Amino acid sequence: MKIAIMGAMPEEIAPILEKFESYKTTEYAANKYYEVNYKGVDLVIAYSKIGKVFSTLTAATLIEHFRCDTLLFSGVAGAISPELKVGDLVIATKLAQHDLDITAFGHPHGYVPEGSVFVEADKELLELGKTVASEMTKEVREGTIATGCQFIADEDKKNWIGEIFGADALEMEGASVAVVCDALDVPFFILRAISDAADMDASFSFDEFLETSAVESATFIMNMVDKLVSK
């Protein structure tokens, strides 16, 4: 087993790297990949940079170049569902690209020929995630995540994405990672911490939230790794 651990920003993988005394740094395809052996299992840790193109490149590299056979992703997302609050954790059950649009040719939003609107996450990893959440006494929601190369700040656009895709949250990398993993038959797990929602107030600091949520997400992801190692 060789496990990929991925985020979009350096802040999202920093707390994971801090758990190890040393690791090997490999520079490849204009990025850095951090390799470490943990309890007899090889891990490759990387952040992709923001957006679908970079996350596609990084996920494909982790699988094809580093030969990872499982991928765990951790990051932040914006809420669409009014039930989600800042700080909530969401596990993606399926993902779609909300900015993929060839509706002019009669296709639904998010669809291209020989593709599908949604990519479903690995069911075994979903169950493992729920077990980890229970053991951490942490409430984690399951939901549909919409991905696009746009930071959505418009309420009407956000509501449209929720209506069209039945999405609970939105971000900028998950669905592209899911497409890569699905095409290459690699199970994946995507965990998101809600960074903005309807309950926000003026005292909210994204930088502070990113730091605290990254630590919490790192703990969750490493507990997932422990479960995978012990299987």
N, C-alpha and C positions, 0 to 999 in steps of 0.2 A: 504493500500500500504506500502511495505517495500522495500527500494531501496538499492542495493549493489553498492558501489563505489570502484573500484579496480585499482591498478597499479601493476607493477612488482617490483619496487624499492622504498625504503622509501622516496627518494626525490620526487617521483611522487605523493605521497599522503600528504606530509608534508604541502603544501600550503592549502589543503582542511581542514586538522585538525586545522590549525591556524585560520580558520574562526569561530571556536567555542570556547567559554569560558571554557567549560568543556565537558567531554565525559567519558563514561564507557569503561574501557579496559578489554577485556576478552581473556584469554589465552586458546587456544584450538588447538589440532593437530599440535603442534610445531610451532604455529604462534600466532600473536596478532590481535585481531579484535576490532575496536573502534566503539562504539554504541552511537548514539546521536539522540534526537528528534528535528526535524527541521520543524517549521511551522506545527506541528501536524502530521508529517510523520516521521517514524523511518528510520534512515540511519545506515548502517553498512559499515565501511570503512576499507580496508585492502590492504597491498601489499603482493604479493605472493612469492617473490624471482624469479630469472630469470629462464625461461625455461618452456617447456610444462608440465612436471610432476608437478612442484610446482603450476603452474597456474591452472591446472586441479583440484588439491586438494583444492586449495583456492576457486575456483568458485563453486565446488560441496559443500564445507562446507558452503559458504554463502547462497546457495539455500536450502540445505537439513537440516543443523543444525540451521542456523539463520532464515530460512524461508523467504528469500528475494524473491520477485516476479518480479523484474526488475534489470538488471545489466548494469552499465555504467563503461567502462574501458578507462583509459587514460594513454598514454605512448609515447615512441619515436620509430622511425622506420628508416630504411635506404631506400633511393630512388632506384628504378629500372627505372621508367619512366624518360627520360631526361627532361620532362616538370616540374618535381618536384625539388624544390630548398630547401636548408637548411632553416628551420623555417616554411615551408608550413605545413598547417594542412590537414590531410586526414581522411575522414570518410570511414570506411570499408563497402562496399556494399555486398561483399562476401569474404570468406576466405578459404584457402586450406593449407594442410600440405606438404611443398615441400620436406621434408626428409622422407616421408612415401613411401616406395618403395617395392612392390611385383610384379614388372613388369616381373619377371622370370616366373610367373604363368599366364601371358597374360593380366594382369590388367593395366590400365593407372596409371601413377604416381599420388600419393595422394589418391588412392582408396583402400579400403578393402571391401570384400564381406559384404553385408547388410549395407554398408555405402555409402558415396558419396564423390566425389572429393571436391566439394564446399559446404559450409554452408552459406546460405544467411542471412543477417542481417534483423532485424525487420523494415518493411517499415514505420510504424508510427513513430518510433524513428528516422529513417533517415529524415523524413519530419520535425520532431521537431528540429533536429540538423540543418537543413538548415534554419529554421526560426530563431533559435538562432544566427547562423552565420550572417544572414541578419541584425538582430537587433544590433549586435555588429559591423556591417560594416566590417566584417572579411571575407576574401575570404577563403573558405574551399572547397577542392576538394573531390569528391567521387572516390573510386577506389577499386581494388581487392588487397587484402593483402595475402602474402604467409608467412607461419610460419614454423620454424624449430629450432631444438636445436643445432644450429651452428651459430656462428658469421661469416657472409659471407664477406670476404675481397678480394676475387678473382673475378676479372671483368668477366671472362668467365663463372664462376658459377652463378654470378648474372644475366648475360644475358640469361643463360640457364633457370633459374627460370622464368624470364620474358617471354620467348618464350613458355615454356611448360604450364604455368598457366595463361598467360596473366596478370601477376601481375604488379602492379604499385609500390609497396613497400614491404619490408620484415622485419620481426621481429621474436620474439621467444615465444610469448604467445597467440596471438589473436585467431588462429584457434582452439586451444585446449579449450579455454574458449567458443568459439562458439559451438563446439561439445557438451559440457556439457549443455549449455543453450538450444540448439536445442533439445537434448534428453529429457530434463526435462521441455520443453515447457515454457521457461522463455525468454521474449524478452530481447535483448541485443543491446548495442551500443558501438562501439569501435572507439575511436579518437586517432590518432597518429600524433605527430609532427616530421617532417623529420629532422634527426640529422646528416646525411651524404649523400652527393650527388656529382654529377660530378663537381659542381661549388665550391667545398671546396678549401680553401687555407691554407697555413701554419700557419696563425694566428688563425685558428679555435680552440676553447677550448671546449671540450665536457662537462666538468664540469660546465662551465659558461652557456653553452647552455641548459643543463639539468635543471639548476636552473631557468632560465628565461622562458623556455618553460613550465615547471611544473606550474609556476604561471599563465601563460596564459591559459593552459589547465584546471587548477583548476577553473578559472573564467568561462570558457566555460561549464564545467561539472556542476557547481553550477547553472548556468543559465538554463541548462537542467532540473535540479532538480526543480527549481522554476516553470518551465513550467509544469512539471508533477504534482506538488503539486496543481497548480491552475486549472488543468483540471476537 
